[in-house]
């Protein structure tokens, strides 16, 4: 058990970073950026758009 609330916060932040780093990430096929948003396509499908370069794909 942590001795202080700050130690507990550090522990939780470390776990969150580990989870985030091991999760599958999308990257833009055009520029390689990880700044990708998931959007609803024209006919209800899922599409993606890169917020760095504006490239979109599905």
N, CA, C and O atoms as a Maestro MAE file, in Angstrom:
{
 s_m_m2io_version
 :::
 2.0.0
}

f_m_ct {
 s_m_title
 :::
 protein
 m_atom[232] {
  # First column is atom index #
  i_m_mmod_type
  r_m_x_coord
  r_m_y_coord
  r_m_z_coord
  i_m_residue_number
  s_m_chain_name
  s_m_pdb_residue_name
  s_m_pdb_atom_name
  i_m_atomic_number
  :::
  1 25 0.853 -1.190 0.000 1 A "UNK " " N  " 7
  2 3 0.000 0.000 0.000 1 A "UNK " " CA " 6
  3 2 0.890 1.242 0.000 1 A "UNK " " C  " 6
  4 15 1.861 1.307 0.754 1 A "UNK " " O  " 8
  5 25 0.567 2.226 -0.838 2 A "UNK " " N  " 7
  6 3 1.383 3.437 -0.901 2 A "UNK " " CA " 6
  7 2 1.316 4.233 0.397 2 A "UNK " " C  " 6
  8 15 0.313 4.228 1.111 2 A "UNK " " O  " 8
  9 25 2.406 4.904 0.667 3 A "UNK " " N  " 7
  10 3 2.487 5.704 1.887 3 A "UNK " " CA " 6
  11 2 1.782 7.047 1.737 3 A "UNK " " C  " 6
  12 15 1.438 7.679 2.736 3 A "UNK " " O  " 8
  13 25 1.566 7.485 0.520 4 A "UNK " " N  " 7
  14 3 0.901 8.775 0.309 4 A "UNK " " CA " 6
  15 2 0.034 8.731 -0.931 4 A "UNK " " C  " 6
  16 15 0.154 7.828 -1.759 4 A "UNK " " O  " 8
  17 25 -0.831 9.705 -1.048 5 A "UNK " " N  " 7
  18 3 -1.698 9.814 -2.213 5 A "UNK " " CA " 6
  19 2 -0.874 10.086 -3.471 5 A "UNK " " C  " 6
  20 15 -1.247 9.649 -4.559 5 A "UNK " " O  " 8
  21 25 0.244 10.803 -3.332 6 A "UNK " " N  " 7
  22 3 1.093 11.090 -4.484 6 A "UNK " " CA " 6
  23 2 1.734 9.817 -5.026 6 A "UNK " " C  " 6
  24 15 1.871 9.660 -6.239 6 A "UNK " " O  " 8
  25 25 2.125 8.910 -4.136 7 A "UNK " " N  " 7
  26 3 2.666 7.630 -4.588 7 A "UNK " " CA " 6
  27 2 1.599 6.837 -5.327 7 A "UNK " " C  " 6
  28 15 1.897 6.193 -6.334 7 A "UNK " " O  " 8
  29 25 0.374 6.873 -4.849 8 A "UNK " " N  " 7
  30 3 -0.717 6.159 -5.510 8 A "UNK " " CA " 6
  31 2 -0.986 6.749 -6.892 8 A "UNK " " C  " 6
  32 15 -1.204 6.002 -7.846 8 A "UNK " " O  " 8
  33 25 -0.972 8.067 -7.013 9 A "UNK " " N  " 7
  34 3 -1.181 8.719 -8.306 9 A "UNK " " CA " 6
  35 2 -0.058 8.328 -9.265 9 A "UNK " " C  " 6
  36 15 -0.326 8.005 -10.422 9 A "UNK " " O  " 8
  37 25 1.187 8.351 -8.806 10 A "UNK " " N  " 7
  38 3 2.304 7.943 -9.649 10 A "UNK " " CA " 6
  39 2 2.135 6.508 -10.126 10 A "UNK " " C  " 6
  40 15 2.401 6.201 -11.288 10 A "UNK " " O  " 8
  41 25 1.699 5.641 -9.241 11 A "UNK " " N  " 7
  42 3 1.483 4.236 -9.585 11 A "UNK " " CA " 6
  43 2 0.393 4.099 -10.656 11 A "UNK " " C  " 6
  44 15 0.568 3.369 -11.631 11 A "UNK " " O  " 8
  45 25 -0.721 4.796 -10.474 12 A "UNK " " N  " 7
  46 3 -1.820 4.718 -11.432 12 A "UNK " " CA " 6
  47 2 -1.437 5.311 -12.782 12 A "UNK " " C  " 6
  48 15 -1.824 4.780 -13.823 12 A "UNK " " O  " 8
  49 25 -0.683 6.406 -12.775 13 A "UNK " " N  " 7
  50 3 -0.245 7.009 -14.033 13 A "UNK " " CA " 6
  51 2 0.703 6.077 -14.776 13 A "UNK " " C  " 6
  52 15 0.662 6.002 -16.004 13 A "UNK " " O  " 8
  53 25 1.544 5.376 -14.051 14 A "UNK " " N  " 7
  54 3 2.446 4.410 -14.670 14 A "UNK " " CA " 6
  55 2 1.679 3.277 -15.317 14 A "UNK " " C  " 6
  56 15 2.030 2.851 -16.417 14 A "UNK " " O  " 8
  57 25 0.640 2.777 -14.663 15 A "UNK " " N  " 7
  58 3 -0.187 1.713 -15.228 15 A "UNK " " CA " 6
  59 2 -0.922 2.201 -16.475 15 A "UNK " " C  " 6
  60 15 -1.037 1.466 -17.456 15 A "UNK " " O  " 8
  61 25 -1.416 3.431 -16.443 16 A "UNK " " N  " 7
  62 3 -2.133 3.984 -17.600 16 A "UNK " " CA " 6
  63 2 -1.194 4.125 -18.792 16 A "UNK " " C  " 6
  64 15 -1.587 3.839 -19.923 16 A "UNK " " O  " 8
  65 25 0.030 4.559 -18.557 17 A "UNK " " N  " 7
  66 3 0.998 4.697 -19.643 17 A "UNK " " CA " 6
  67 2 1.333 3.333 -20.233 17 A "UNK " " C  " 6
  68 15 1.473 3.206 -21.449 17 A "UNK " " O  " 8
  69 25 1.463 2.322 -19.397 18 A "UNK " " N  " 7
  70 3 1.752 0.974 -19.878 18 A "UNK " " CA " 6
  71 2 0.600 0.454 -20.728 18 A "UNK " " C  " 6
  72 15 0.827 -0.131 -21.787 18 A "UNK " " O  " 8
  73 25 -0.627 0.661 -20.276 19 A "UNK " " N  " 7
  74 3 -1.802 0.226 -21.030 19 A "UNK " " CA " 6
  75 2 -1.883 0.958 -22.363 19 A "UNK " " C  " 6
  76 15 -2.159 0.344 -23.394 19 A "UNK " " O  " 8
  77 25 -1.647 2.250 -22.349 20 A "UNK " " N  " 7
  78 3 -1.726 3.059 -23.561 20 A "UNK " " CA " 6
  79 2 -0.650 2.625 -24.565 20 A "UNK " " C  " 6
  80 15 -0.909 2.595 -25.768 20 A "UNK " " O  " 8
  81 25 0.545 2.292 -24.086 21 A "UNK " " N  " 7
  82 3 1.630 1.908 -24.982 21 A "UNK " " CA " 6
  83 2 1.440 0.526 -25.575 21 A "UNK " " C  " 6
  84 15 1.981 0.241 -26.643 21 A "UNK " " O  " 8
  85 25 0.691 -0.335 -24.916 22 A "UNK " " N  " 7
  86 3 0.502 -1.686 -25.432 22 A "UNK " " CA " 6
  87 2 -0.778 -1.822 -26.245 22 A "UNK " " C  " 6
  88 15 -0.998 -2.864 -26.862 22 A "UNK " " O  " 8
  89 25 -1.621 -0.807 -26.262 23 A "UNK " " N  " 7
  90 3 -2.872 -0.861 -27.021 23 A "UNK " " CA " 6
  91 2 -2.567 -0.726 -28.513 23 A "UNK " " C  " 6
  92 15 -1.562 -0.131 -28.902 23 A "UNK " " O  " 8
  93 25 -3.438 -1.278 -29.327 24 A "UNK " " N  " 7
  94 3 -3.275 -1.147 -30.778 24 A "UNK " " CA " 6
  95 2 -3.605 0.285 -31.165 24 A "UNK " " C  " 6
  96 15 -4.644 0.827 -30.789 24 A "UNK " " O  " 8
  97 25 -2.714 0.873 -31.913 25 A "UNK " " N  " 7
  98 3 -2.920 2.246 -32.345 25 A "UNK " " CA " 6
  99 2 -3.046 2.306 -33.852 25 A "UNK " " C  " 6
  100 15 -2.402 1.549 -34.579 25 A "UNK " " O  " 8
  101 25 -3.882 3.213 -34.307 26 A "UNK " " N  " 7
  102 3 -3.988 3.470 -35.735 26 A "UNK " " CA " 6
  103 2 -2.957 4.523 -36.106 26 A "UNK " " C  " 6
  104 15 -2.657 5.420 -35.317 26 A "UNK " " O  " 8
  105 25 -2.433 4.409 -37.287 27 A "UNK " " N  " 7
  106 3 -1.555 5.460 -37.783 27 A "UNK " " CA " 6
  107 2 -1.952 5.762 -39.225 27 A "UNK " " C  " 6
  108 15 -2.431 4.892 -39.953 27 A "UNK " " O  " 8
  109 25 -1.747 6.975 -39.605 28 A "UNK " " N  " 7
  110 3 -2.118 7.435 -40.934 28 A "UNK " " CA " 6
  111 2 -1.246 6.739 -41.984 28 A "UNK " " C  " 6
  112 15 -0.020 6.757 -41.877 28 A "UNK " " O  " 8
  113 25 -1.869 6.128 -42.994 29 A "UNK " " N  " 7
  114 3 -1.069 5.477 -44.036 29 A "UNK " " CA " 6
  115 2 -0.343 6.484 -44.933 29 A "UNK " " C  " 6
  116 15 0.571 6.112 -45.669 29 A "UNK " " O  " 8
  117 25 -0.743 7.743 -44.872 30 A "UNK " " N  " 7
  118 3 -0.122 8.762 -45.702 30 A "UNK " " CA " 6
  119 2 1.112 9.387 -45.034 30 A "UNK " " C  " 6
  120 15 2.180 9.467 -45.639 30 A "UNK " " O  " 8
  121 25 0.948 9.831 -43.770 31 A "UNK " " N  " 7
  122 3 2.051 10.527 -43.108 31 A "UNK " " CA " 6
  123 2 2.616 9.777 -41.902 31 A "UNK " " C  " 6
  124 15 3.676 10.141 -41.393 31 A "UNK " " O  " 8
  125 25 1.915 8.724 -41.435 32 A "UNK " " N  " 7
  126 3 2.405 7.940 -40.303 32 A "UNK " " CA " 6
  127 2 2.027 8.489 -38.945 32 A "UNK " " C  " 6
  128 15 2.395 7.904 -37.927 32 A "UNK " " O  " 8
  129 25 1.311 9.587 -38.899 33 A "UNK " " N  " 7
  130 3 0.928 10.193 -37.629 33 A "UNK " " CA " 6
  131 2 -0.056 9.304 -36.870 33 A "UNK " " C  " 6
  132 15 -0.866 8.600 -37.474 33 A "UNK " " O  " 8
  133 25 0.023 9.344 -35.538 34 A "UNK " " N  " 7
  134 3 -0.916 8.607 -34.684 34 A "UNK " " CA " 6
  135 2 -2.130 9.461 -34.344 34 A "UNK " " C  " 6
  136 15 -2.998 9.019 -33.591 34 A "UNK " " O  " 8
  137 25 -2.209 10.666 -34.878 35 A "UNK " " N  " 7
  138 3 -3.342 11.564 -34.615 35 A "UNK " " CA " 6
  139 2 -4.474 11.235 -35.585 35 A "UNK " " C  " 6
  140 15 -4.668 11.912 -36.595 35 A "UNK " " O  " 8
  141 25 -5.217 10.178 -35.251 36 A "UNK " " N  " 7
  142 3 -6.261 9.661 -36.126 36 A "UNK " " CA " 6
  143 2 -7.605 9.701 -35.393 36 A "UNK " " C  " 6
  144 15 -7.704 9.287 -34.238 36 A "UNK " " O  " 8
  145 25 -8.621 10.196 -36.068 37 A "UNK " " N  " 7
  146 3 -9.973 10.236 -35.504 37 A "UNK " " CA " 6
  147 2 -10.850 9.250 -36.256 37 A "UNK " " C  " 6
  148 15 -10.732 9.091 -37.471 37 A "UNK " " O  " 8
  149 25 -11.727 8.593 -35.517 38 A "UNK " " N  " 7
  150 3 -12.686 7.674 -36.117 38 A "UNK " " CA " 6
  151 2 -13.962 8.463 -36.385 38 A "UNK " " C  " 6
  152 15 -14.469 9.148 -35.496 38 A "UNK " " O  " 8
  153 25 -14.482 8.370 -37.604 39 A "UNK " " N  " 7
  154 3 -15.675 9.126 -37.974 39 A "UNK " " CA " 6
  155 2 -16.686 8.204 -38.636 39 A "UNK " " C  " 6
  156 15 -16.330 7.140 -39.144 39 A "UNK " " O  " 8
  157 25 -17.933 8.611 -38.629 40 A "UNK " " N  " 7
  158 3 -19.000 7.866 -39.273 40 A "UNK " " CA " 6
  159 2 -18.990 8.187 -40.768 40 A "UNK " " C  " 6
  160 15 -19.034 9.354 -41.158 40 A "UNK " " O  " 8
  161 25 -18.934 7.161 -41.588 41 A "UNK " " N  " 7
  162 3 -18.892 7.357 -43.034 41 A "UNK " " CA " 6
  163 2 -20.237 7.754 -43.613 41 A "UNK " " C  " 6
  164 15 -21.235 7.817 -42.895 41 A "UNK " " O  " 8
  165 25 -20.266 8.023 -44.914 42 A "UNK " " N  " 7
  166 3 -21.476 8.470 -45.614 42 A "UNK " " CA " 6
  167 2 -22.620 7.480 -45.512 42 A "UNK " " C  " 6
  168 15 -23.766 7.886 -45.318 42 A "UNK " " O  " 8
  169 25 -22.336 6.182 -45.639 43 A "UNK " " N  " 7
  170 3 -23.398 5.180 -45.625 43 A "UNK " " CA " 6
  171 2 -23.429 4.389 -44.320 43 A "UNK " " C  " 6
  172 15 -23.859 3.236 -44.299 43 A "UNK " " O  " 8
  173 25 -22.979 5.001 -43.249 44 A "UNK " " N  " 7
  174 3 -23.023 4.366 -41.939 44 A "UNK " " CA " 6
  175 2 -21.799 3.559 -41.582 44 A "UNK " " C  " 6
  176 15 -21.714 3.037 -40.471 44 A "UNK " " O  " 8
  177 25 -20.849 3.439 -42.486 45 A "UNK " " N  " 7
  178 3 -19.612 2.710 -42.203 45 A "UNK " " CA " 6
  179 2 -18.663 3.540 -41.350 45 A "UNK " " C  " 6
  180 15 -18.911 4.713 -41.070 45 A "UNK " " O  " 8
  181 25 -17.587 2.911 -40.951 46 A "UNK " " N  " 7
  182 3 -16.587 3.607 -40.146 46 A "UNK " " CA " 6
  183 2 -15.454 4.067 -41.058 46 A "UNK " " C  " 6
  184 15 -14.954 3.296 -41.877 46 A "UNK " " O  " 8
  185 25 -15.062 5.299 -40.914 47 A "UNK " " N  " 7
  186 3 -13.938 5.866 -41.648 47 A "UNK " " CA " 6
  187 2 -12.991 6.497 -40.649 47 A "UNK " " C  " 6
  188 15 -13.322 6.670 -39.476 47 A "UNK " " O  " 8
  189 25 -11.809 6.838 -41.133 48 A "UNK " " N  " 7
  190 3 -10.789 7.446 -40.282 48 A "UNK " " CA " 6
  191 2 -10.258 8.680 -40.988 48 A "UNK " " C  " 6
  192 15 -10.221 8.743 -42.217 48 A "UNK " " O  " 8
  193 25 -9.850 9.656 -40.198 49 A "UNK " " N  " 7
  194 3 -9.247 10.859 -40.758 49 A "UNK " " CA " 6
  195 2 -8.039 11.231 -39.902 49 A "UNK " " C  " 6
  196 15 -8.096 11.195 -38.673 49 A "UNK " " O  " 8
  197 25 -6.964 11.582 -40.564 50 A "UNK " " N  " 7
  198 3 -5.753 12.009 -39.869 50 A "UNK " " CA " 6
  199 2 -5.898 13.497 -39.560 50 A "UNK " " C  " 6
  200 15 -6.108 14.309 -40.461 50 A "UNK " " O  " 8
  201 25 -5.785 13.844 -38.290 51 A "UNK " " N  " 7
  202 3 -5.924 15.253 -37.922 51 A "UNK " " CA " 6
  203 2 -4.630 16.017 -38.150 51 A "UNK " " C  " 6
  204 15 -4.602 17.238 -37.997 51 A "UNK " " O  " 8
  205 25 -3.561 15.324 -38.512 52 A "UNK " " N  " 7
  206 3 -2.297 15.996 -38.806 52 A "UNK " " CA " 6
  207 2 -2.229 16.446 -40.275 52 A "UNK " " C  " 6
  208 15 -1.838 17.577 -40.567 52 A "UNK " " O  " 8
  209 25 -2.621 15.535 -41.207 53 A "UNK " " N  " 7
  210 3 -2.481 15.894 -42.628 53 A "UNK " " CA " 6
  211 2 -3.798 15.954 -43.389 53 A "UNK " " C  " 6
  212 15 -3.830 16.430 -44.524 53 A "UNK " " O  " 8
  213 25 -4.898 15.473 -42.778 54 A "UNK " " N  " 7
  214 3 -6.209 15.543 -43.412 54 A "UNK " " CA " 6
  215 2 -6.561 14.353 -44.280 54 A "UNK " " C  " 6
  216 15 -7.659 14.303 -44.835 54 A "UNK " " O  " 8
  217 25 -5.650 13.385 -44.412 55 A "UNK " " N  " 7
  218 3 -5.935 12.192 -45.211 55 A "UNK " " CA " 6
  219 2 -7.073 11.405 -44.572 55 A "UNK " " C  " 6
  220 15 -7.122 11.273 -43.349 55 A "UNK " " O  " 8
  221 25 -7.993 10.877 -45.393 56 A "UNK " " N  " 7
  222 3 -9.090 10.070 -44.864 56 A "UNK " " CA " 6
  223 2 -9.116 8.726 -45.593 56 A "UNK " " C  " 6
  224 15 -8.761 8.632 -46.767 56 A "UNK " " O  " 8
  225 25 -9.544 7.692 -44.873 57 A "UNK " " N  " 7
  226 3 -9.638 6.341 -45.420 57 A "UNK " " CA " 6
  227 2 -10.638 5.535 -44.633 57 A "UNK " " C  " 6
  228 15 -11.065 5.944 -43.554 57 A "UNK " " O  " 8
  229 25 -11.015 4.384 -45.170 58 A "UNK " " N  " 7
  230 3 -11.952 3.515 -44.453 58 A "UNK " " CA " 6
  231 2 -11.442 2.087 -44.467 58 A "UNK " " C  " 6
  232 15 -12.087 1.196 -43.915 58 A "UNK " " O  " 8
  :::
 }
 m_bond[231] {
  # First column is bond index #
  i_m_from
  i_m_to
  i_m_order
  :::
  1 1 2 1
  2 2 3 1
  3 3 4 2
  4 3 5 1
  5 5 6 1
  6 6 7 1
  7 7 8 2
  8 7 9 1
  9 9 10 1
  10 10 11 1
  11 11 12 2
  12 11 13 1
  13 13 14 1
  14 14 15 1
  15 15 16 2
  16 15 17 1
  17 17 18 1
  18 18 19 1
  19 19 20 2
  20 19 21 1
  21 21 22 1
  22 22 23 1
  23 23 24 2
  24 23 25 1
  25 25 26 1
  26 26 27 1
  27 27 28 2
  28 27 29 1
  29 29 30 1
  30 30 31 1
  31 31 32 2
  32 31 33 1
  33 33 34 1
  34 34 35 1
  35 35 36 2
  36 35 37 1
  37 37 38 1
  38 38 39 1
  39 39 40 2
  40 39 41 1
  41 41 42 1
  42 42 43 1
  43 43 44 2
  44 43 45 1
  45 45 46 1
  46 46 47 1
  47 47 48 2
  48 47 49 1
  49 49 50 1
  50 50 51 1
  51 51 52 2
  52 51 53 1
  53 53 54 1
  54 54 55 1
  55 55 56 2
  56 55 57 1
  57 57 58 1
  58 58 59 1
  59 59 60 2
  60 59 61 1
  61 61 62 1
  62 62 63 1
  63 63 64 2
  64 63 65 1
  65 65 66 1
  66 66 67 1
  67 67 68 2
  68 67 69 1
  69 69 70 1
  70 70 71 1
  71 71 72 2
  72 71 73 1
  73 73 74 1
  74 74 75 1
  75 75 76 2
  76 75 77 1
  77 77 78 1
  78 78 79 1
  79 79 80 2
  80 79 81 1
  81 81 82 1
  82 82 83 1
  83 83 84 2
  84 83 85 1
  85 85 86 1
  86 86 87 1
  87 87 88 2
  88 87 89 1
  89 89 90 1
  90 90 91 1
  91 91 92 2
  92 91 93 1
  93 93 94 1
  94 94 95 1
  95 95 96 2
  96 95 97 1
  97 97 98 1
  98 98 99 1
  99 99 100 2
  100 99 101 1
  101 101 102 1
  102 102 103 1
  103 103 104 2
  104 103 105 1
  105 105 106 1
  106 106 107 1
  107 107 108 2
  108 107 109 1
  109 109 110 1
  110 110 111 1
  111 111 112 2
  112 111 113 1
  113 113 114 1
  114 114 115 1
  115 115 116 2
  116 115 117 1
  117 117 118 1
  118 118 119 1
  119 119 120 2
  120 119 121 1
  121 121 122 1
  122 122 123 1
  123 123 124 2
  124 123 125 1
  125 125 126 1
  126 126 127 1
  127 127 128 2
  128 127 129 1
  129 129 130 1
  130 130 131 1
  131 131 132 2
  132 131 133 1
  133 133 134 1
  134 134 135 1
  135 135 136 2
  136 135 137 1
  137 137 138 1
  138 138 139 1
  139 139 140 2
  140 139 141 1
  141 141 142 1
  142 142 143 1
  143 143 144 2
  144 143 145 1
  145 145 146 1
  146 146 147 1
  147 147 148 2
  148 147 149 1
  149 149 150 1
  150 150 151 1
  151 151 152 2
  152 151 153 1
  153 153 154 1
  154 154 155 1
  155 155 156 2
  156 155 157 1
  157 157 158 1
  158 158 159 1
  159 159 160 2
  160 159 161 1
  161 161 162 1
  162 162 163 1
  163 163 164 2
  164 163 165 1
  165 165 166 1
  166 166 167 1
  167 167 168 2
  168 167 169 1
  169 169 170 1
  170 170 171 1
  171 171 172 2
  172 171 173 1
  173 173 174 1
  174 174 175 1
  175 175 176 2
  176 175 177 1
  177 177 178 1
  178 178 179 1
  179 179 180 2
  180 179 181 1
  181 181 182 1
  182 182 183 1
  183 183 184 2
  184 183 185 1
  185 185 186 1
  186 186 187 1
  187 187 188 2
  188 187 189 1
  189 189 190 1
  190 190 191 1
  191 191 192 2
  192 191 193 1
  193 193 194 1
  194 194 195 1
  195 195 196 2
  196 195 197 1
  197 197 198 1
  198 198 199 1
  199 199 200 2
  200 199 201 1
  201 201 202 1
  202 202 203 1
  203 203 204 2
  204 203 205 1
  205 205 206 1
  206 206 207 1
  207 207 208 2
  208 207 209 1
  209 209 210 1
  210 210 211 1
  211 211 212 2
  212 211 213 1
  213 213 214 1
  214 214 215 1
  215 215 216 2
  216 215 217 1
  217 217 218 1
  218 218 219 1
  219 219 220 2
  220 219 221 1
  221 221 222 1
  222 222 223 1
  223 223 224 2
  224 223 225 1
  225 225 226 1
  226 226 227 1
  227 227 228 2
  228 227 229 1
  229 229 230 1
  230 230 231 1
  231 231 232 2
  :::
 }
}
